Amino acid sequence: MSVENYRSLRSIRMDLGPVNLFVGANGTGKSNLYRSVQLIRMAAEGQFARAIAEEGGIFSAMWSGRLPRHKKARIRLAAEIVDAQSGLIYSYSIVAGFRPAKAAAGFSHEAQIKEEEITINTGRRPHVVMQRKGGHISVRDENGRMVDYPDQVMTSETALFLLGDAGHYPEISTLRHIIGQWRFYYGFRSDGDSPLRMPCLAITAPMLDEDGTNIAAVLATLAHTRQDTVDLDRAVHDAFDGAALSIPEPEEYARFGLILPEFPNRLFQPRELSDGQIRFLALAAALLSYRRPPFIALNEPEASLHPDMIPALAQMIARASEDSQIWVVTHSQALADAISQRCGVNARTVIRQHGATWIEGMTLTGRMEHDDED
């Protein structure tokens, strides 16, 4: 992946592995790294401009440091994405900037899409599938020729979403589907009205919603559809000193409760659990679900967790990494050490360098110095 001119990310490129672990002090820009990947998912969902608006608009999202005179102020995000089923390598990039002073389209604080491109590498050479410049889109047709996309596109709309949703471009639809399955889990609510504490409609749930709304259905799917809760039971037992989950077979609604070893005859409902307990169960549902997403990003998953829960969390992350690519941003050195030990990866230390976010020990090509030594 690579990012330019997004918040504190002046220009950064990283080679990513199966488990990507980031640690660093407050204010170094760890969450901006996480957010930049999330913006690619938002582009696939047609929510890129909205996501930028929700964080203050294009003026807030743009790198505020000095740029070379010949460079226009542009946010650029790019990623290489491997389709595990076909082995094809997709490359997607999106460039966004300000509305021109005299332009009538769009609003002044709205992110304007300037460029997009999708290429596919089949193993011989990459070929362009879609290319966008401003409002003009060229797309590869069934005969392999680049033709103009006939419909009008707004400056805030992403071509990845429009063409991927149109049904006429299967390669773009596949890429949109892959990215759309990525999941980003950050800051589960744990207040009394949190969706984590509520029953939910009994609908088979292969993976956890990002806000945790369907947690009870995810747990019920593991217990009664897969009929395999070995990993889940072990995680709960280890995190809560021998506790056990109770997951009754759903009727109209799915529910769950926790049985603590000191009160073996008492079922604790979700509304009675502590913030740390309910958040750990949400992380368990995210990481041990029936069908794991191809990419799972966790931002500060240790928040509100008791230190005794950290080993169990690290073990769940290691288990999930067998099927999913993992991205973890954490303040906790204990969690970083536990993940490193279980997954055999080195944590990347996020720092500020010349006012911009950087990775300690990373070369300009995106490789880590210790990788070059190996």
N, C-alpha and C positions, 0 to 999 in steps of 0.2 A: 504494500500500500504506500501511497505518497500523499502528502498534504502540503499546500502552499497557501500562506496568507489567511489562515483561519485562526482568529483569536491570537493566542500566543504561539501558534505554530507557523513560524516564518517560512521554513522549508525543511521538510523532514521526509525521509524515505526509510521504510523498514521491511526487511525480510521477516515473514511471520512463520511460526512453527505450529505444531499441534497444540502446544500450551504456551501462551504469551502472558508473562507475569510482570507487572509494573509496580514499583514502589517509589515513594518520594515524599518530600515534605509538602505541606500546604502551599498553594500558590505556584507550584512548578508547572502546572498544566496537564497533570495526569488525566483529569476529566475531559480536557479538550481533545486528547488523543481518542478517548472512548467515544466522545460525541462526534468526532469526525467520521468514524466508521458508521455510527448510527445514522448520520446524514445520508450515507449511500443507501441504506435501507429505506430512508424516507423518500429518496428520489425514486426508488422502485415502486413505492406506494403512491406516488403522486403528491406527497406531502412535504417536499423539500422547501418550498417557499414558506409554507406555514411554520415549519420547524424553525427556520431562520427568524421569522417574525416573532415566534414565542420566546426567543432568547434576546429580543431587543431590536431586531431588524438588521438589515445589511450593514448599517453603520457600526453597530455594536459587534457584529460577527467578523468584520474585516480586520486584518492585522493593522495595528495602529502605528507601527514603527515606520522608519524611513524606507522608501523603495527607490531603486535606481530610476533615473529620469526617463529612460526609454521603456520602463515597465508600467503597464496599466494596473490599477488596483483590481485584482481578481482573486477570488477564492477558487482553488483547484483541488479536487479530490479525485483519486484514482486508485483502482484496485485490480489485481488479478484474481480470478475466481475459477477454481477447478470444479467441473461437474464430475462428481464421484462416479456417476453411472456411465457416462460416455467417455470420460477422460479428456474431454475438450477443455481448453483453457480460454476463458473469456477475459477480456480486458475492458473495463468500463471507466470512463473519465467524465467529469462534469465540471464546467467552469461557470462561475456566477460573479456578477458585479453589480454596479450601480445603474440606475436608470439614467440615460442621457438627459442632459439639462432640458432639451427642447422636445423630448419624446412625449407622445400623448398616451402611449400604452403603459399600463402598470401604475403603481404608486411609488412615492419617493423613497420610502423605507423598505420597499419590497425587493427581495433578491431577484435579479433578472438573469435568466439562463442565457449565457453567451455562446457556449459550446457544449456539445456532448459527442461522445464517440464510443462505439462498441466494435471490438475486433475479436475474432475467433482464431485460435491457433489449433489446427487439426493435426499437428505433428510435423507437417512439411514446411508451412510458412503461414504467418497470420494474414487474414484478409478482413477488410473492413465490412461490417454488416450494416452499420448505421453511422451517419455523420451529420452533425447539426452545426450550423453557423447562424446565430441569431434566431430568426423565425423560419429559416429555411432548413428542411430536413431531406437528406438523401438516404435511401434505404435499398438494400440489396433484394432484388425480386427473385422469383423461383428459378429464373434463368441465369442468375449470377450477375445481373447487370444492376448498376446503381441508378435508381430512378427517383424522381421527386415524389415526396409524400404529398398527396393531393389536398389534405385538409389543412385548415388554418390552425396554427398553434399559438397560444398565448405565451408571453415572455416569462411567465412564472410557472408554466407547465413543463414537466420533464418528458422528453421523447421516450425514455425508457418505459415510463408508465403508459403513455399514450399508445405506443406501438405494441408494447407487451400485452396490452389489454384489448387490442384490436382483433386478435384472432387470426391475422393474415401472415404473421411473421413468427413461425414456431421457434426459431433460435432466440429471438428477443424475448418471447414469452417464457422460454425455459430459464433464461437468465433472471428475468423478473421473479419467477417462481422461486428460484434458489435463494436469491437475496431476501425475498419476502418471508422466508422461513427463519431468518436470523432472529435471535431473541436477545433483548437487552434488559437486564434486571438491575434496578437501582432504587434503593430507598423504599422498600415495601412499607406501606402504611401499617401501623400497629395500634392506632387509637381504637376506641370502643366501636366506632362505625366502620372500621376497616373491612374491606371485602374478605380478607383472610379469616375473619371471625364469623362469617355468615354462611349458612347453608347455601347451596347453589342448585340449580336445576340439574336433574340427573341425566346428563348427556355425556356419552363417552368422550373422554378428553385425552387425546394422545400427548399433549404438551401443555405447559402452564402459560396462561395469559400473562402479559408483562405486568399487569397490576395485581395479579394473583386472584382475580375474581373467581376462577374455576378450580381453586385448590382442592376443594372437597371432591369434585368430580375426577380430578387427576389421580388422587389417592384411591378413590373407589375403582377407577379403571385399572390401576395396578393390582388391587386386591381381588377384584371379581371378574375382570376381563382377562388380564394376563395370568392372574392367580399366582403371582410371584412377587413377594415383598421382601425377599431375603436381604437385598441391599438396603432397602428402606428400614426394615426392622433393626438391622445392625446399626445403622446411622443413629436412629432414635435411641436405641439402647446405650450406645457409647456416649452420645451427647448429653443424655439426661439420667445418667447413673442407674441404668437398668429399667427405664420406663418403657412402655409399650403403647403402640397406637391401637385404637379400636376404630374399625372402619366397617360399619354395618352395610349390608347390601341395600342399595338405594331403592326407594320407591319413587315418589314424585321429586324429592330432593335428596341430594347427597350430603352426608354429614360425616364428621369424625370427632374423636375425642382422645384424650391422653390418660393413661393409667400410670400413676407414679408408684414406685416401689414402697414408699412409706405409707401409702393409702391404697392398698390393693383392691379394696371393695368400692372405691370411689372413682367415677369417671369424670374427668375434668373437661368441660366444654371449651371450645376455642375462645370464647369471651372471657374465660377465667385464666387463661395462660398469660404469662409475662410477655413483654415485648420481645425479649430474646428468644423465648420458646417458639412463639408464633412465627417469627422471622426465620428461625432455623428450619421449621417445617416448610415454609414457603421455598427456601433454598433447596430443601430435599425434593420437593415436588418439581422444581425447575431442573435439577440435575439428574434425577433418577426417574424421569417420566417414562411412560410407555414407549413413546417415540421421541428421541432426542433431536433437537434442531441441529443442522449442520454446523452452526456457529452459535456459541453462547458467550455473552459478555456480562461480566459481573463488576459492578462499580462499588467498591467498599462493602463487600458482603459481610465483613466482620462487625458492622455497625450494630450496637446493642447486644451482641453476643457475649456471653460469659467466656473468659479465657479457656475454660475447660471444654468448650464446644469447638474450639479451633481445630484440634486433630481430626474430629469427625467431619468437619466441613472440608478440610483438605483431602480427606479420603474420598468424599463424594465427588470432589472436583477431579481427582485422579480417575475415579470410575467413569465419570462422564466423558473424560478425554479419550476413552477407548472408542467412542463413536462420534464425538463432536470436537471441532476446533474450539479451544477455550481462550478467553481473554479476561484477565483479572487485573483490576486496579485496586490497590490496597494501601492503607496507612500502616498496617500491622506487619511488623517484621517477623513476629511469631508465625502468622499465617503464611507469609512469603517463604519462610524457612521450611514450614511443614509441606507446602506445595512442592518446593524445590526437591525435598527429600523423596517424596512419593512419585513425582513425575520426571525426575532427572533433568530438570531445566534450571538455568540460572535466571534469577530475577534481574530485570532491567531497571536501573535506577534513573528516574526522571529528574532532571536538573534544569536550572535556568542558566543559559549561556548567552551573553551579550543581549540580554533582555528577552530571549526566545526560549521556548521549550526545546530541550535536547535530551538525548539518551547518553548517559555516561558510558564511554568506551565505544561508541558507535562511529564508524567511518562515514564519509560522505556518500558512499555507495549503499549504505543501509546495513552493512554487515557489522557484527560485533568483533572487536579486536581479538577476543579469545577464540572466536570461530576461525579467524585467519591463522592463528597459532596452531590450532588443531589440524 
